[in-house]
Amino acid sequence: MKITLNKMLLASSLAAAMAVGLAHAADAPRVGVRGAITAMDGDAMHVKVNSGEDVTVHLTKDTQVRAVTLAKIDQIKPGSYIGSAAMPNADGTLTALEIHVFPPAMAGTGDGHRAFDLKEGSSMTNGTVGDLVVSNGRTLTVKYKGGEQKIVVPEDVPIVNLEPGDRSLLKAGVKVVLFAAQGADGTITAQAISAGKDGVTPPM
């Protein structure tokens, strides 16, 4: 089935899905899928998305799987490569909705600042942590090619690690986030999937 347009990820936010390490398809629309796996059938993954719809996501031999595990603010150091969905503040800073920490091998993934689809008006910033201030609140300076953002991280904001994974993570009940290509016939094909490990719900 086709995902409604308001669930489509803006083409320019592809790299932010990081978050998840996707590569651009040449011309296929992008869709974001967030929900829980209900069944696996070979290369077909059935997902009940958060809005209540049932969708089928097709995997290929090149589909990457990332494990999402819980992390803490003190695991983020100057030089860490992170992504953060956030909302804008009047003073030009951002307030984080979530933080995901990339492994060193994924540093550089989706570098930049762009619109995102987690909430209306939200953005995604992927970059390298410069300053990390935790004495007076928690503020990260995230630097990327062409700019930087100051991101305030509230105490209740989820922080997770993205780690290498495999298809053994994909089973009924597991929460997933993915950004995929949607063909003209409505077929959804995932290039990468972030799957919650040990009951974790990916916050992206």
LUMZA-441629 format. One record per residue: x, y, z of N, C-alpha, C in turn; residue in three letters; residue number from 1. Coordinates in Angstrom, 1 decimal, padded with zeros to 4 digits, always signed. Example, Ala and Ser with C-alpha at 12.3 -4.5 7.8 and 13.67 -1.06 7.14 Angstrom:
BEGIN
<<+013.2; -005.7; +007.8>; <+012.3; -004.5; +007.8>; <+013.2; -003.3; +007.8>; "Ala"; 1>,
<<+012.8; -002.2; +007.1>; <+013.7; -001.1; +007.1>; <+012.9; +000.0; +007.9>; "Ser"; 2>,
This chain:
BEGIN
<<+000.8; -001.2; +000.0>; <+000.0; +000.0; +000.0>; <+000.9; +001.2; +000.0>; "Met"; 1>,
<<+000.4; +002.4; -000.5>; <+001.1; +003.6; -000.5>; <+001.0; +004.3; +000.8>; "Lys"; 2>,
<<+002.1; +004.9; +001.2>; <+002.1; +005.7; +002.4>; <+001.7; +007.1; +002.0>; "Ile"; 3>,
<<+000.8; +007.8; +002.8>; <+000.3; +009.1; +002.5>; <+001.5; +010.1; +002.4>; "Thr"; 4>,
<<+001.2; +011.2; +001.6>; <+002.3; +012.1; +001.4>; <+002.8; +012.8; +002.6>; "Leu"; 5>,
<<+002.0; +013.0; +003.6>; <+002.4; +013.7; +004.8>; <+003.4; +012.8; +005.6>; "Asn"; 6>,
<<+003.6; +011.5; +005.2>; <+004.5; +010.7; +005.9>; <+005.8; +010.6; +005.1>; "Lys"; 7>,
<<+005.9; +011.2; +004.0>; <+007.1; +011.2; +003.2>; <+008.2; +012.0; +003.8>; "Met"; 8>,
<<+009.4; +011.4; +003.8>; <+010.5; +012.1; +004.2>; <+010.9; +013.1; +003.1>; "Leu"; 9>,
<<+011.2; +014.4; +003.5>; <+011.7; +015.3; +002.5>; <+013.0; +014.8; +001.9>; "Leu"; 10>,
<<+013.0; +014.9; +000.6>; <+014.2; +014.3; -000.1>; <+015.5; +014.8; +000.5>; "Ala"; 11>,
<<+015.5; +016.1; +000.9>; <+016.7; +016.6; +001.4>; <+017.1; +016.1; +002.8>; "Ser"; 12>,
<<+016.2; +015.4; +003.4>; <+016.5; +014.9; +004.8>; <+017.0; +013.4; +004.7>; "Ser"; 13>,
<<+017.2; +012.9; +003.6>; <+017.6; +011.5; +003.4>; <+018.9; +011.2; +004.3>; "Leu"; 14>,
<<+019.9; +012.1; +004.1>; <+021.1; +011.8; +004.8>; <+020.9; +011.8; +006.3>; "Ala"; 15>,
<<+020.0; +012.6; +006.8>; <+019.8; +012.7; +008.2>; <+019.2; +011.4; +008.7>; "Ala"; 16>,
<<+018.6; +010.7; +008.0>; <+018.1; +009.4; +008.5>; <+019.2; +008.5; +008.8>; "Ala"; 17>,
<<+020.3; +009.2; +008.5>; <+021.4; +008.6; +009.3>; <+021.4; +007.2; +009.1>; "Met"; 18>,
<<+020.5; +008.9; +009.9>; <+020.6; +008.3; +010.6>; <+020.7; +007.1; +010.5>; "Ala"; 19>,
<<+020.8; +006.8; +009.5>; <+020.7; +005.3; +009.4>; <+021.5; +004.9; +008.2>; "Val"; 20>,
<<+022.1; +005.8; +007.6>; <+023.1; +005.5; +006.6>; <+022.5; +005.1; +005.3>; "Gly"; 21>,
<<+021.5; +005.8; +004.8>; <+020.9; +005.5; +003.5>; <+021.6; +006.1; +002.4>; "Leu"; 22>,
<<+021.5; +005.5; +001.2>; <+022.0; +006.1; +000.0>; <+020.8; +006.6; -000.9>; "Ala"; 23>,
<<+020.9; +007.6; -001.6>; <+019.8; +008.2; -002.4>; <+019.5; +007.2; -003.5>; "His"; 24>,
<<+018.2; +006.9; -003.7>; <+017.8; +006.3; -004.9>; <+017.6; +007.4; -005.9>; "Ala"; 25>,
<<+017.8; +007.1; -007.2>; <+017.9; +008.1; -008.2>; <+016.6; +008.9; -008.3>; "Ala"; 26>,
<<+015.5; +008.3; -008.3>; <+014.3; +009.1; -008.5>; <+013.1; +008.6; -007.7>; "Asp"; 27>,
<<+013.2; +007.6; -006.9>; <+012.0; +007.1; -006.2>; <+011.8; +008.0; -005.0>; "Ala"; 28>,
<<+010.5; +008.3; -004.7>; <+010.1; +009.0; -003.5>; <+010.6; +008.3; -002.2>; "Pro"; 29>,
<<+010.9; +009.1; -001.2>; <+011.3; +008.5; +000.1>; <+010.2; +008.4; +001.1>; "Arg"; 30>,
<<+010.1; +007.4; +001.8>; <+009.1; +007.3; +002.9>; <+009.7; +006.9; +004.2>; "Val"; 31>,
<<+009.2; +007.5; +005.3>; <+009.7; +007.1; +006.6>; <+008.7; +006.1; +007.2>; "Gly"; 32>,
<<+009.2; +005.0; +007.8>; <+008.4; +004.0; +008.4>; <+008.8; +003.8; +009.8>; "Val"; 33>,
<<+007.9; +004.0; +010.8>; <+008.2; +003.8; +012.2>; <+007.1; +002.9; +012.8>; "Arg"; 34>,
<<+007.5; +001.9; +013.4>; <+006.5; +001.0; +014.0>; <+007.1; -000.3; +014.5>; "Gly"; 35>,
<<+006.3; -001.3; +014.6>; <+006.7; -002.6; +015.2>; <+006.5; -003.7; +014.1>; "Ala"; 36>,
<<+007.5; -004.6; +014.1>; <+007.4; -005.7; +013.1>; <+006.4; -006.7; +013.6>; "Ile"; 37>,
<<+005.5; -007.1; +012.7>; <+004.5; -008.1; +013.1>; <+004.9; -009.5; +012.5>; "Thr"; 38>,
<<+005.6; -009.5; +011.5>; <+006.1; -010.8; +010.9>; <+007.2; -010.6; +009.9>; "Ala"; 39>,
<<+008.0; -011.7; +009.7>; <+009.0; -011.7; +008.7>; <+008.7; -012.8; +007.8>; "Met"; 40>,
<<+008.7; -012.6; +006.5>; <+008.4; -013.6; +005.5>; <+009.5; -013.5; +004.4>; "Asp"; 41>,
<<+010.6; -014.2; +004.6>; <+011.7; -014.1; +003.7>; <+012.2; -012.7; +003.6>; "Gly"; 42>,
<<+012.2; -012.1; +002.5>; <+012.7; -010.7; +002.3>; <+011.6; -009.7; +002.5>; "Asp"; 43>,
<<+010.4; -010.1; +003.0>; <+009.3; -009.2; +003.3>; <+009.2; -009.0; +004.8>; "Ala"; 44>,
<<+009.2; -007.8; +005.2>; <+009.0; -007.4; +006.6>; <+007.7; -006.7; +006.8>; "Met"; 45>,
<<+006.8; -007.3; +007.6>; <+005.5; -006.7; +007.8>; <+005.5; -005.8; +009.1>; "His"; 46>,
<<+005.1; -004.6; +009.0>; <+005.2; -003.6; +010.0>; <+003.9; -002.9; +010.3>; "Val"; 47>,
<<+003.5; -002.9; +011.6>; <+002.3; -002.0; +011.9>; <+002.9; -000.7; +012.3>; "Lys"; 48>,
<<+002.7; +000.3; +011.5>; <+003.3; +001.6; +011.8>; <+002.5; +002.3; +012.9>; "Val"; 49>,
<<+003.2; +003.4; +013.4>; <+002.6; +004.0; +014.6>; <+001.3; +004.6; +014.4>; "Asn"; 50>,
<<+000.9; +004.9; +013.2>; <-000.4; +005.5; +012.9>; <-001.5; +004.4; +012.8>; "Ser"; 51>,
<<-001.1; +003.1; +012.9>; <-002.0; +002.0; +012.9>; <-002.1; +001.3; +011.6>; "Gly"; 52>,
<<-001.5; +001.7; +010.5>; <-001.5; +001.0; +009.2>; <-000.6; -000.2; +009.2>; "Glu"; 53>,
<<-000.9; -001.1; +008.4>; <+000.0; -002.3; +008.2>; <+000.7; -002.1; +006.8>; "Asp"; 54>,
<<+002.0; -002.2; +006.8>; <+002.7; -002.0; +005.6>; <+003.7; -003.2; +005.4>; "Val"; 55>,
<<+004.1; -003.4; +004.2>; <+005.1; -004.4; +003.9>; <+006.3; -003.8; +003.3>; "Thr"; 56>,
<<+007.5; -004.0; +003.9>; <+008.7; -003.5; +003.5>; <+009.6; -004.6; +003.0>; "Val"; 57>,
<<+010.1; -004.3; +001.8>; <+011.0; -005.4; +001.1>; <+012.4; -005.1; +001.4>; "His"; 58>,
<<+013.2; -006.2; +001.7>; <+014.6; -006.1; +001.9>; <+015.3; -006.6; +000.7>; "Leu"; 59>,
<<+016.5; -006.1; +000.5>; <+017.4; -006.7; -000.5>; <+018.7; -007.2; +000.1>; "Thr"; 60>,
<<+019.5; -007.8; -000.7>; <+020.8; -008.3; -000.1>; <+021.7; -007.2; +000.4>; "Lys"; 61>,
<<+021.4; -006.0; -000.1>; <+022.2; -004.8; +000.4>; <+021.6; -004.0; +001.5>; "Asp"; 62>,
<<+020.4; -004.4; +002.0>; <+019.8; -003.7; +003.1>; <+020.6; -003.9; +004.4>; "Thr"; 63>,
<<+021.0; -002.7; +004.9>; <+021.8; -002.7; +006.2>; <+020.9; -002.7; +007.4>; "Gln"; 64>,
<<+021.3; -003.4; +008.4>; <+020.6; -003.4; +009.7>; <+021.4; -002.8; +010.8>; "Val"; 65>,
<<+020.9; -001.9; +011.5>; <+021.6; -001.3; +012.7>; <+020.9; -001.6; +013.9>; "Arg"; 66>,
<<+021.6; -001.9; +015.0>; <+021.0; -002.1; +016.3>; <+020.9; -000.8; +017.1>; "Ala"; 67>,
<<+019.8; -000.6; +017.7>; <+019.6; +000.6; +018.5>; <+019.7; +000.2; +020.0>; "Val"; 68>,
<<+020.6; +000.8; +020.7>; <+020.8; +000.4; +022.2>; <+020.8; +001.7; +023.0>; "Thr"; 69>,
<<+020.5; +001.6; +024.3>; <+020.4; +002.8; +025.1>; <+021.8; +003.3; +025.4>; "Leu"; 70>,
<<+021.9; +004.7; +025.5>; <+023.2; +005.3; +025.8>; <+022.9; +006.4; +026.8>; "Ala"; 71>,
<<+024.0; +007.0; +027.3>; <+023.9; +008.1; +028.3>; <+024.7; +009.3; +027.8>; "Lys"; 72>,
<<+024.3; +010.4; +028.3>; <+025.0; +011.7; +027.9>; <+026.5; +011.6; +028.1>; "Ile"; 73>,
<<+027.0; +010.9; +029.1>; <+028.4; +010.9; +029.4>; <+029.2; +010.0; +028.4>; "Asp"; 74>,
<<+028.5; +009.3; +027.6>; <+029.1; +008.6; +026.5>; <+029.5; +009.5; +025.3>; "Gln"; 75>,
<<+028.9; +010.7; +025.3>; <+029.2; +011.6; +024.2>; <+030.3; +012.5; +024.6>; "Ile"; 76>,
<<+031.4; +012.5; +023.8>; <+032.6; +013.2; +024.1>; <+032.9; +014.2; +022.9>; "Lys"; 77>,
<<+033.7; +015.2; +023.1>; <+034.2; +016.0; +022.0>; <+034.8; +015.1; +021.0>; "Pro"; 78>,
<<+034.4; +015.2; +019.7>; <+034.8; +014.3; +018.7>; <+033.9; +013.2; +018.3>; "Gly"; 79>,
<<+032.9; +013.0; +019.2>; <+031.8; +012.0; +018.9>; <+031.0; +012.5; +017.7>; "Ser"; 80>,
<<+030.6; +011.5; +016.9>; <+029.8; +011.8; +015.7>; <+028.3; +011.5; +016.1>; "Tyr"; 81>,
<<+027.4; +012.4; +016.0>; <+026.0; +012.2; +016.5>; <+025.0; +012.8; +015.5>; "Ile"; 82>,
<<+023.8; +012.4; +015.7>; <+022.7; +013.0; +015.0>; <+021.6; +013.4; +016.0>; "Gly"; 83>,
<<+020.9; +014.4; +015.7>; <+019.9; +014.9; +016.7>; <+018.7; +015.5; +015.9>; "Ser"; 84>,
<<+017.5; +014.9; +016.1>; <+016.3; +015.6; +015.7>; <+016.0; +016.6; +016.8>; "Ala"; 85>,
<<+015.6; +017.8; +016.4>; <+015.4; +018.9; +017.3>; <+014.4; +019.9; +016.8>; "Ala"; 86>,
<<+013.9; +020.8; +017.8>; <+013.0; +021.8; +017.4>; <+013.7; +023.2; +017.7>; "Met"; 87>,
<<+013.4; +024.2; +016.9>; <+014.1; +025.5; +017.0>; <+013.6; +026.3; +018.2>; "Pro"; 88>,
<<+014.6; +027.1; +018.8>; <+014.3; +028.0; +019.9>; <+014.4; +029.4; +019.4>; "Asn"; 89>,
<<+013.8; +030.4; +020.1>; <+013.8; +031.8; +019.7>; <+015.2; +032.4; +019.6>; "Ala"; 90>,
<<+016.1; +031.8; +020.4>; <+017.4; +032.4; +020.5>; <+018.4; +031.8; +019.4>; "Asp"; 91>,
<<+017.9; +031.0; +018.5>; <+018.7; +030.4; +017.5>; <+019.3; +029.0; +017.9>; "Gly"; 92>,
<<+019.1; +028.6; +019.1>; <+019.6; +027.2; +019.5>; <+018.5; +026.2; +019.1>; "Thr"; 93>,
<<+018.8; +025.0; +019.3>; <+017.8; +023.9; +019.1>; <+017.6; +023.1; +020.4>; "Leu"; 94>,
<<+016.4; +022.6; +020.6>; <+016.1; +021.7; +021.7>; <+016.0; +020.3; +021.1>; "Thr"; 95>,
<<+016.8; +019.4; +021.6>; <+016.8; +018.0; +021.1>; <+015.5; +017.3; +021.4>; "Ala"; 96>,
<<+015.1; +016.5; +020.4>; <+014.0; +015.5; +020.6>; <+014.5; +014.1; +020.8>; "Leu"; 97>,
<<+015.7; +013.9; +020.3>; <+016.4; +012.6; +020.5>; <+017.9; +012.9; +020.1>; "Glu"; 98>,
<<+018.8; +012.0; +020.6>; <+020.2; +012.0; +020.2>; <+020.5; +010.6; +019.8>; "Ile"; 99>,
<<+021.2; +010.4; +018.7>; <+021.7; +009.0; +018.4>; <+023.2; +009.2; +018.1>; "His"; 100>,
<<+024.0; +008.3; +018.6>; <+025.4; +008.3; +018.6>; <+025.9; +007.2; +017.6>; "Val"; 101>,
<<+026.6; +007.7; +016.6>; <+027.1; +006.8; +015.5>; <+028.4; +006.1; +016.0>; "Phe"; 102>,
<<+028.6; +004.9; +015.6>; <+030.0; +004.2; +015.8>; <+031.0; +004.9; +014.9>; "Pro"; 103>,
<<+032.3; +004.9; +015.3>; <+033.3; +005.5; +014.5>; <+033.3; +005.2; +013.0>; "Pro"; 104>,
<<+032.9; +004.0; +012.7>; <+032.9; +003.6; +011.3>; <+031.9; +004.4; +010.5>; "Ala"; 105>,
<<+030.9; +004.9; +011.1>; <+029.8; +005.7; +010.4>; <+030.0; +007.2; +010.5>; "Met"; 106>,
<<+031.1; +007.6; +011.1>; <+031.3; +009.1; +011.2>; <+031.2; +009.7; +009.8>; "Ala"; 107>,
<<+030.5; +010.8; +009.7>; <+030.3; +011.5; +008.4>; <+029.0; +011.1; +007.8>; "Gly"; 108>,
<<+028.3; +010.2; +008.3>; <+027.0; +009.8; +007.7>; <+026.0; +011.0; +007.8>; "Thr"; 109>,
<<+025.5; +011.4; +006.7>; <+024.4; +012.4; +006.7>; <+024.9; +013.7; +007.2>; "Gly"; 110>,
<<+026.1; +014.1; +007.1>; <+026.7; +015.3; +007.6>; <+025.9; +016.5; +007.2>; "Asp"; 111>,
<<+025.4; +017.3; +008.1>; <+024.7; +018.5; +007.7>; <+023.4; +018.8; +008.6>; "Gly"; 112>,
<<+022.7; +019.8; +008.2>; <+021.5; +020.3; +009.0>; <+020.4; +020.5; +008.0>; "His"; 113>,
<<+019.2; +019.8; +008.3>; <+018.1; +019.8; +007.3>; <+016.8; +019.6; +008.0>; "Arg"; 114>,
<<+015.7; +019.8; +007.2>; <+014.4; +019.5; +007.7>; <+014.2; +018.0; +008.0>; "Ala"; 115>,
<<+013.4; +017.7; +008.9>; <+013.1; +016.3; +009.3>; <+011.7; +016.1; +009.5>; "Phe"; 116>,
<<+011.2; +014.8; +009.6>; <+009.8; +014.5; +009.7>; <+009.3; +014.0; +011.0>; "Asp"; 117>,
<<+010.2; +014.1; +012.1>; <+009.8; +013.5; +013.4>; <+008.6; +014.3; +013.9>; "Leu"; 118>,
<<+008.7; +015.6; +013.9>; <+007.6; +016.5; +014.3>; <+007.5; +017.6; +013.3>; "Lys"; 119>,
<<+006.4; +018.3; +013.1>; <+006.3; +019.4; +012.2>; <+007.2; +020.5; +012.7>; "Glu"; 120>,
<<+008.0; +021.0; +011.8>; <+009.0; +022.0; +012.2>; <+010.3; +021.5; +012.7>; "Gly"; 121>,
<<+010.5; +020.2; +012.8>; <+011.7; +019.6; +013.3>; <+012.8; +019.6; +012.3>; "Ser"; 122>,
<<+014.0; +019.5; +012.8>; <+015.2; +019.4; +011.9>; <+016.1; +018.2; +012.3>; "Ser"; 123>,
<<+017.0; +017.8; +011.5>; <+018.0; +016.8; +011.8>; <+019.4; +017.4; +011.6>; "Met"; 124>,
<<+020.2; +017.3; +012.6>; <+021.6; +017.7; +012.5>; <+022.5; +016.6; +012.8>; "Thr"; 125>,
<<+023.4; +016.3; +011.8>; <+024.4; +015.2; +011.9>; <+025.7; +015.9; +011.9>; "Asn"; 126>,
<<+026.6; +015.6; +012.8>; <+027.9; +016.2; +012.8>; <+028.8; +015.8; +014.0>; "Gly"; 127>,
<<+029.9; +016.5; +014.1>; <+030.9; +016.1; +015.1>; <+030.7; +017.0; +016.3>; "Thr"; 128>,
<<+030.7; +016.5; +017.5>; <+030.6; +017.3; +018.7>; <+031.9; +018.0; +019.0>; "Val"; 129>,
<<+031.7; +019.4; +019.1>; <+032.8; +020.2; +019.5>; <+032.8; +020.4; +021.0>; "Gly"; 130>,
<<+032.0; +021.3; +021.5>; <+031.9; +021.6; +022.9>; <+030.7; +020.8; +023.5>; "Asp"; 131>,
<<+030.9; +020.3; +024.7>; <+029.8; +019.6; +025.5>; <+029.8; +020.3; +026.9>; "Leu"; 132>,
<<+028.8; +021.0; +027.2>; <+028.7; +021.7; +028.4>; <+027.6; +021.0; +029.3>; "Val"; 133>,
<<+027.9; +020.5; +030.4>; <+027.0; +019.8; +031.2>; <+026.8; +020.4; +032.6>; "Val"; 134>,
<<+027.6; +021.4; +032.9>; <+027.5; +022.1; +034.2>; <+026.3; +023.0; +034.4>; "Ser"; 135>,
<<+025.9; +023.6; +033.3>; <+024.8; +024.5; +033.4>; <+023.7; +024.0; +032.4>; "Asn"; 136>,
<<+023.0; +023.0; +032.7>; <+022.2; +022.3; +031.7>; <+023.1; +021.5; +030.8>; "Gly"; 137>,
<<+022.6; +021.0; +029.7>; <+023.4; +020.2; +028.8>; <+023.3; +020.7; +027.4>; "Arg"; 138>,
<<+024.4; +021.2; +026.9>; <+024.4; +021.9; +025.6>; <+025.5; +021.3; +024.7>; "Thr"; 139>,
<<+025.2; +020.9; +023.5>; <+026.2; +020.3; +022.6>; <+026.4; +021.3; +021.5>; "Leu"; 140>,
<<+027.6; +021.5; +021.1>; <+027.9; +022.2; +019.8>; <+028.2; +021.2; +018.8>; "Thr"; 141>,
<<+027.4; +021.1; +017.7>; <+027.6; +020.1; +016.7>; <+028.0; +020.8; +015.4>; "Val"; 142>,
<<+029.2; +020.4; +014.9>; <+029.8; +021.0; +013.8>; <+029.7; +020.1; +012.6>; "Lys"; 143>,
<<+029.3; +020.7; +011.4>; <+029.2; +020.0; +010.2>; <+029.8; +020.8; +009.1>; "Tyr"; 144>,
<<+029.9; +020.3; +007.9>; <+030.5; +021.0; +006.8>; <+029.6; +022.2; +006.5>; "Lys"; 145>,
<<+030.2; +023.4; +006.7>; <+029.4; +024.6; +006.3>; <+028.7; +025.3; +007.5>; "Gly"; 146>,
<<+028.8; +024.7; +008.7>; <+028.1; +025.4; +009.8>; <+028.2; +024.6; +011.1>; "Gly"; 147>,
<<+027.4; +025.1; +012.1>; <+027.3; +024.4; +013.4>; <+026.0; +024.8; +014.0>; "Glu"; 148>,
<<+025.6; +024.0; +015.0>; <+024.3; +024.2; +015.7>; <+024.6; +024.0; +017.2>; "Gln"; 149>,
<<+024.0; +024.8; +018.1>; <+024.0; +024.5; +019.5>; <+022.7; +023.8; +019.9>; "Lys"; 150>,
<<+022.8; +022.7; +020.5>; <+021.7; +021.8; +020.8>; <+021.6; +021.6; +022.3>; "Ile"; 151>,
<<+020.4; +022.1; +022.8>; <+020.1; +021.9; +024.3>; <+019.5; +020.5; +024.4>; "Val"; 152>,
<<+020.0; +019.7; +025.4>; <+019.5; +018.3; +025.5>; <+018.8; +018.2; +026.9>; "Val"; 153>,
<<+017.5; +018.2; +026.9>; <+016.7; +018.1; +028.2>; <+017.0; +016.7; +028.8>; "Pro"; 154>,
<<+016.8; +016.7; +030.1>; <+017.1; +015.5; +030.9>; <+016.3; +014.2; +030.4>; "Glu"; 155>,
<<+015.1; +014.5; +029.9>; <+014.3; +013.4; +029.5>; <+014.4; +013.0; +028.0>; "Asp"; 156>,
<<+015.3; +013.5; +027.3>; <+015.5; +013.2; +025.9>; <+016.2; +011.9; +025.7>; "Val"; 157>,
<<+015.6; +011.0; +024.9>; <+016.2; +009.7; +024.7>; <+017.6; +009.8; +024.0>; "Pro"; 158>,
<<+018.6; +009.1; +024.5>; <+019.9; +009.0; +023.8>; <+020.2; +007.5; +023.5>; "Ile"; 159>,
<<+020.5; +007.3; +022.3>; <+020.8; +005.9; +021.9>; <+022.0; +005.8; +021.1>; "Val"; 160>,
<<+022.6; +004.5; +021.0>; <+023.7; +004.2; +020.2>; <+023.2; +003.5; +018.9>; "Asn"; 161>,
<<+023.8; +003.8; +017.8>; <+023.6; +003.0; +016.6>; <+024.8; +002.1; +016.4>; "Leu"; 162>,
<<+024.5; +000.7; +016.4>; <+025.6; -000.2; +016.3>; <+025.4; -001.2; +015.1>; "Glu"; 163>,
<<+026.4; -001.8; +014.7>; <+026.3; -002.8; +013.6>; <+025.3; -003.9; +014.0>; "Pro"; 164>,
<<+024.5; -004.3; +013.1>; <+023.5; -005.4; +013.4>; <+023.4; -006.3; +012.2>; "Gly"; 165>,
<<+022.4; -007.3; +012.3>; <+022.1; -008.1; +011.2>; <+020.7; -008.5; +011.2>; "Asp"; 166>,
<<+020.2; -009.3; +010.3>; <+018.8; -009.6; +010.2>; <+018.3; -010.4; +011.4>; "Arg"; 167>,
<<+019.1; -011.0; +012.2>; <+018.7; -011.7; +013.4>; <+017.9; -010.8; +014.3>; "Ser"; 168>,
<<+018.1; -009.5; +014.2>; <+017.4; -008.5; +015.0>; <+016.0; -008.4; +014.6>; "Leu"; 169>,
<<+015.7; -008.7; +013.3>; <+014.4; -008.4; +012.8>; <+013.4; -009.6; +013.0>; "Leu"; 170>,
<<+012.6; -009.4; +014.1>; <+011.6; -010.4; +014.5>; <+010.4; -009.7; +015.0>; "Lys"; 171>,
<<+009.3; -010.5; +015.1>; <+008.0; -009.9; +015.5>; <+008.2; -009.3; +016.9>; "Ala"; 172>,
<<+007.6; -008.1; +017.0>; <+007.6; -007.3; +018.2>; <+008.7; -006.3; +018.3>; "Gly"; 173>,
<<+009.7; -006.4; +017.5>; <+010.8; -005.5; +017.5>; <+010.4; -004.1; +016.9>; "Val"; 174>,
<<+010.8; -003.0; +017.5>; <+010.4; -001.7; +017.0>; <+011.5; -001.3; +016.0>; "Lys"; 175>,
<<+011.1; -000.7; +014.9>; <+012.0; -000.3; +013.9>; <+011.7; +001.1; +013.4>; "Val"; 176>,
<<+012.8; +001.7; +012.8>; <+012.7; +003.0; +012.1>; <+013.5; +002.8; +010.8>; "Val"; 177>,
<<+012.9; +003.2; +009.7>; <+013.6; +003.1; +008.4>; <+013.1; +004.1; +007.4>; "Leu"; 178>,
<<+013.9; +004.4; +006.5>; <+013.6; +005.4; +005.4>; <+013.9; +004.6; +004.1>; "Phe"; 179>,
<<+012.9; +004.6; +003.3>; <+012.9; +003.6; +002.1>; <+012.4; +004.3; +000.9>; "Ala"; 180>,
<<+012.7; +003.6; -000.2>; <+012.3; +004.0; -001.6>; <+010.9; +003.4; -001.8>; "Ala"; 181>,
<<+010.0; +004.3; -002.3>; <+008.7; +003.8; -002.7>; <+008.5; +003.8; -004.2>; "Gln"; 182>,
<<+008.3; +002.6; -004.8>; <+008.1; +002.5; -006.2>; <+006.8; +003.0; -006.7>; "Gly"; 183>,
<<+006.7; +003.2; -008.0>; <+005.4; +003.7; -008.6>; <+004.2; +002.8; -008.3>; "Ala"; 184>,
<<+004.5; +001.5; -008.0>; <+003.4; +000.6; -007.7>; <+003.1; +000.6; -006.2>; "Asp"; 185>,
<<+003.8; +001.4; -005.4>; <+003.6; +001.5; -003.9>; <+004.6; +000.6; -003.2>; "Gly"; 186>,
<<+005.4; -000.2; -003.8>; <+006.3; -001.1; -003.2>; <+007.4; -000.3; -002.4>; "Thr"; 187>,
<<+007.6; -000.7; -001.1>; <+008.5; +000.0; -000.3>; <+009.8; -000.9; -000.1>; "Ile"; 188>,
<<+010.9; -000.4; -000.4>; <+012.2; -001.2; -000.4>; <+013.2; -000.4; +000.5>; "Thr"; 189>,
<<+013.6; -001.1; +001.6>; <+014.5; -000.5; +002.6>; <+016.0; -000.6; +002.2>; "Ala"; 190>,
<<+016.7; +000.5; +002.3>; <+018.2; +000.4; +002.1>; <+018.8; +000.2; +003.5>; "Gln"; 191>,
<<+018.2; +000.7; +004.6>; <+018.8; +000.5; +005.9>; <+017.6; +000.5; +006.9>; "Ala"; 192>,
<<+017.8; -000.2; +008.0>; <+016.8; -000.4; +009.0>; <+017.5; -000.2; +010.4>; "Ile"; 193>,
<<+016.9; +000.6; +011.3>; <+017.4; +000.7; +012.7>; <+016.4; -000.1; +013.5>; "Ser"; 194>,
<<+016.9; -001.1; +014.2>; <+016.0; -002.0; +015.0>; <+016.4; -001.9; +016.4>; "Ala"; 195>,
<<+015.4; -001.7; +017.3>; <+015.6; -001.7; +018.7>; <+016.1; -003.0; +019.2>; "Gly"; 196>,
<<+017.1; -003.0; +020.1>; <+017.7; -004.2; +020.6>; <+017.2; -004.3; +022.1>; "Lys"; 197>,
<<+016.9; -005.5; +022.6>; <+016.5; -005.7; +024.0>; <+015.4; -004.8; +024.4>; "Asp"; 198>,
<<+014.4; -004.7; +023.5>; <+013.2; -003.9; +023.8>; <+013.2; -002.4; +023.6>; "Gly"; 199>,
<<+014.4; -001.9; +023.1>; <+014.5; -000.5; +022.9>; <+013.6; +000.0; +021.8>; "Val"; 200>,
<<+013.0; +001.1; +021.9>; <+012.2; +001.7; +020.9>; <+013.1; +002.8; +020.2>; "Thr"; 201>,
<<+013.5; +002.7; +019.0>; <+014.3; +003.7; +018.3>; <+013.5; +005.1; +018.4>; "Pro"; 202>,
<<+014.1; +006.1; +018.9>; <+013.4; +007.4; +019.1>; <+013.4; +008.2; +017.8>; "Pro"; 203>,
<<+014.1; +007.8; +016.8>; <+014.3; +008.7; +015.6>; <+013.0; +008.8; +014.8>; "Met"; 204>,
